[in-house]
Amino acid sequence: MQSRRVLVTGSSRGIGRAIALKLAEDGWSVAVHYGFDKPEAERVQKALGDRCSGIYECDLAHPRKVGDFFDAVLKDGQVDAVVNNAGVYLPIDFAKAGDAPFAANFHKTFAVNFESPVALMRVAVKHFQTIGGGKVLNVASRVGFRGESGAALYAASKAALINMTRSLAVELAPKNIQMFAVAPGWVDTAMAREGMQDRLSSILEGIPLGRMATPDDVAACAKFLLSKEAEYLSGIAIDINGASYFH
């Protein structure tokens, strides 16, 4: 039986790396994506061993590149699932920021966090329809459901991704295409550490479980959602936040 193949964006580090490794343990063949750090992607490739079906570069700040990127992945084999994990968090003061910095932040945040995932979902769904179905998992965020100072643009991009997931779950269900999302709170990754050096104690005070999530916490949920057992959950956005937020 041919191994199922999954494309995981941003899988050279952090949550994406953990998801790639966890899915490989579950029998998936993993196509690894990176934006800039090829050496890290090659380390993931080595860790995956024969479960890696290639490494692929694409700067997701440019959504127009997504079509060629996905074509390159398809040249090496069928894709049965996509994990839209790559993202950027660029804090900004909504009122104080100058017009040019605000515009740059707005365009990059939405390009990476929403426009490129949508572009990838479009090409993936077209492919899934030729093979009888497929799955998409979008990595969103807790702030897609709640407000957070300094993160208005990030929160808006993740809220858009969550609601795109829900709408497409309804639209694509008759075509045997399932859509899922996860909404992590604070996760102990390099990207998160950049914004929490001076806030760690207050961050932990707001998490009843007393710790941040690990990338493996998110990966375990991703593994379940991409399993056959979770297909009836299409459209769900699962919170991973240590009991810090409910909606």
SULPE-V29616 format. One record per residue. N is the residue number from 0. BURIAL is + if it has 9 or more other ideal C-beta (glycine too) atoms within 8 Angstrom, else -. D_LAST is the distance of its C-alpha to the last C-alpha in Angstrom with 1 decimal. Layout:
[[N BURIAL D_LAST] [N BURIAL D_LAST]]
//
This chain:
[[0 - 41.5] [1 - 40.2] [2 - 37.3] [3 + 34.0] [4 + 33.5] [5 + 30.4] [6 + 30.2] [7 + 27.9] [8 + 27.7] [9 + 28.0] [10 + 29.2] [11 + 31.8] [12 + 29.6] [13 + 26.4] [14 + 23.5] [15 + 25.7] [16 + 28.6] [17 + 26.8] [18 + 25.4] [19 + 29.0] [20 + 30.5] [21 + 28.2] [22 + 28.7] [23 + 32.4] [24 - 32.4] [25 + 31.0] [26 - 33.9] [27 + 32.6] [28 + 35.0] [29 + 33.2] [30 + 34.0] [31 + 33.3] [32 + 32.5] [33 + 33.1] [34 + 33.4] [35 - 36.1] [36 + 36.6] [37 + 38.8] [38 - 40.0] [39 + 36.6] [40 + 36.1] [41 + 39.4] [42 + 38.4] [43 + 35.5] [44 + 38.0] [45 - 40.3] [46 - 37.6] [47 + 36.7] [48 - 40.4] [49 - 41.3] [50 + 37.6] [51 + 37.5] [52 + 38.5] [53 - 39.0] [54 + 37.6] [55 + 37.0] [56 + 36.7] [57 + 34.8] [58 - 33.7] [59 + 30.4] [60 - 30.8] [61 - 33.1] [62 + 31.3] [63 - 34.8] [64 + 35.7] [65 + 33.2] [66 + 35.4] [67 - 38.3] [68 + 36.2] [69 + 34.9] [70 + 38.5] [71 + 39.7] [72 + 37.2] [73 + 38.4] [74 - 42.0] [75 - 41.4] [76 - 39.9] [77 - 37.3] [78 + 33.6] [79 + 31.4] [80 + 28.0] [81 + 26.6] [82 + 24.1] [83 + 23.1] [84 + 22.6] [85 + 24.7] [86 + 23.2] [87 + 24.1] [88 + 22.5] [89 + 24.8] [90 - 23.8] [91 + 25.4] [92 - 25.9] [93 - 25.1] [94 - 27.9] [95 - 30.5] [96 + 30.7] [97 - 33.8] [98 - 33.6] [99 - 34.9] [100 + 32.6] [101 + 29.6] [102 - 30.8] [103 - 31.4] [104 + 27.9] [105 + 26.3] [106 - 28.5] [107 + 28.2] [108 + 24.4] [109 + 24.0] [110 + 27.0] [111 + 25.9] [112 + 22.1] [113 + 22.1] [114 + 25.7] [115 + 27.2] [116 + 24.4] [117 + 24.9] [118 + 28.6] [119 + 28.4] [120 + 26.4] [121 - 29.0] [122 + 31.9] [123 + 30.3] [124 + 29.5] [125 - 33.1] [126 + 34.3] [127 + 32.1] [128 - 33.6] [129 - 37.0] [130 + 36.3] [131 - 34.4] [132 + 30.8] [133 + 28.6] [134 + 25.1] [135 + 23.0] [136 + 20.4] [137 + 18.8] [138 + 17.7] [139 + 15.0] [140 + 13.1] [141 + 10.1] [142 + 11.5] [143 + 11.1] [144 + 7.5] [145 - 8.7] [146 - 12.3] [147 - 15.0] [148 - 18.6] [149 - 21.1] [150 + 18.8] [151 + 18.4] [152 + 20.3] [153 + 18.7] [154 + 15.2] [155 + 16.5] [156 + 18.3] [157 + 15.4] [158 + 13.2] [159 + 16.5] [160 + 16.8] [161 + 13.5] [162 - 14.5] [163 + 18.1] [164 + 17.1] [165 + 15.6] [166 - 18.6] [167 + 21.1] [168 + 19.9] [169 - 21.0] [170 - 24.0] [171 + 25.4] [172 + 24.8] [173 - 28.3] [174 + 29.8] [175 + 28.4] [176 + 26.2] [177 + 22.8] [178 + 20.0] [179 + 17.3] [180 + 15.1] [181 + 14.0] [182 + 11.8] [183 + 13.6] [184 + 13.3] [185 + 16.8] [186 + 19.4] [187 + 23.0] [188 + 24.8] [189 - 27.5] [190 + 25.4] [191 + 22.9] [192 + 25.9] [193 - 27.3] [194 + 24.6] [195 + 24.3] [196 - 27.9] [197 - 27.8] [198 - 24.2] [199 - 24.1] [200 - 24.3] [201 - 21.5] [202 + 19.3] [203 + 20.0] [204 - 19.6] [205 - 15.9] [206 + 15.5] [207 - 16.0] [208 - 17.8] [209 - 20.2] [210 - 20.6] [211 + 19.3] [212 + 18.9] [213 + 22.1] [214 + 22.8] [215 - 23.7] [216 + 20.3] [217 + 19.0] [218 + 22.3] [219 + 22.0] [220 + 18.8] [221 + 20.7] [222 + 23.6] [223 + 21.9] [224 + 20.2] [225 + 23.7] [226 - 25.4] [227 - 26.8] [228 - 24.8] [229 + 21.4] [230 - 22.8] [231 - 21.2] [232 + 17.7] [233 + 18.5] [234 + 15.8] [235 - 13.1] [236 + 11.2] [237 + 11.1] [238 + 9.5] [239 + 12.5] [240 + 12.0] [241 + 13.8] [242 - 11.0] [243 + 10.6] [244 + 6.9] [245 - 3.8] [246 - 0.0]]
//
